[in-house]
Structure formats: structure tokens, C-alpha cells
Amino acid sequence: MADEALYHNKLKQDAGIILVVLGLLYFSETYIVYNILSTLWGEVPELGMIWPIYIVFYLLLLGIETIGCVRVYNSIKEHMFDFEYYD
């Protein structure tokens, strides 16, 4: 039988790793989108018309990544005792 305290402690550590990965993804993508938009803002006059498309794309990107990370966490949590994940 698995040591439940050990498993829950390790699950918290995995949750921390997932949050760090998600934070790095958010930061890097925000930086890239900001650089692209700030570079194009003065040079492309049509950017004002397609600005909402950039925002929707960016929000979809962050949403999909968040859903993916939450699903990974839920999968680990669901199967950690079945597969003796932390032994």
C-alpha cells in the first residue's frame, strides 16, 4: 500500500512544477506578443483594425495551455495510486 502522506506531498511538488511551467509559458508568450505588436504598431497602420484578432488569438493560446496543464495535473492526481507513480 502506498504511503498517502508521501503521495500527497509529491503531488503538491508536481503542482508547483506545473505552475512554474505555466508561468514560464505565460511570460514568454506575453513577451513575444508584446515585442511583435510594439514593433508593428508604428509601421503598420492597419494594425488597429486587426488588434482584436491578436487579442483573441493570445487569449485562446493562454486558455488552451491552461486547460492542458490542469488536465495533466488531474491525470497525475487520478492515477498516482493506480500506477504507484511516486514509488
C-alpha positions in Angstrom: 0.0 0.0 0.0 1.3 3.4 -0.9 2.2 6.0 1.8 -0.6 8.6 1.3 1.2 11.4 3.0 4.2 10.9 0.7 2.0 10.8 -2.3 0.1 14.0 -1.4 3.4 15.8 -0.7 4.8 14.7 -4.1 1.6 15.7 -5.7 2.0 19.2 -4.3 5.5 19.3 -5.7 4.2 18.3 -9.1 1.6 21.0 -8.9 4.3 23.5 -8.2 6.3 22.4 -11.2 3.2 22.7 -13.4 2.6 26.2 -12.1 6.2 27.2 -12.9 5.9 25.8 -16.4 2.6 27.6 -16.9 4.2 30.8 -15.6 7.1 30.5 -18.0 4.8 29.9 -20.9 2.7 33.0 -20.0 5.8 35.2 -19.6 7.5 34.1 -22.8 4.4 34.4 -24.9 3.4 37.7 -23.4 6.9 39.0 -24.1 6.8 37.7 -27.7 3.4 39.2 -28.4 4.3 42.5 -26.9 7.5 42.7 -29.0 5.6 41.9 -32.2 2.9 44.4 -31.5 5.1 47.2 -30.3 7.3 46.8 -33.4 4.4 46.8 -35.8 2.4 49.5 -34.1 4.1 52.4 -35.6 4.9 50.8 -39.0 1.6 49.2 -40.0 -1.4 51.5 -40.0 -3.8 48.6 -40.4 -2.8 47.1 -37.1 -5.6 49.0 -35.4 -8.2 47.0 -37.4 -6.7 43.6 -36.6 -5.9 44.3 -33.0 -8.9 42.4 -31.7 -7.8 39.3 -33.7 -4.4 39.4 -31.9 -6.1 39.7 -28.6 -8.5 36.7 -29.3 -5.6 34.6 -30.6 -3.5 35.4 -27.5 -6.3 34.6 -25.1 -7.1 31.4 -26.9 -3.4 30.4 -26.7 -3.3 31.0 -22.9 -6.6 29.3 -22.4 -5.5 26.2 -24.2 -2.2 26.0 -22.3 -4.1 26.4 -19.0 -6.5 23.7 -19.8 -3.7 21.4 -20.8 -1.8 22.0 -17.6 -4.9 21.4 -15.5 -5.6 18.2 -17.3 -2.0 17.0 -16.7 -2.4 17.7 -13.0 -5.8 16.0 -12.8 -4.4 13.0 -14.7 -1.5 12.7 -12.2 -3.8 13.1 -9.3 -6.3 10.5 -10.6 -3.7 7.8 -11.4 -1.0 8.3 -8.8 -2.1 5.4 -6.7 -3.0 3.2 -9.6 0.4 3.3 -11.2 2.4 3.7 -8.0 3.7 6.9 -9.5 5.8 8.1 -6.6 7.3 4.8 -5.5 
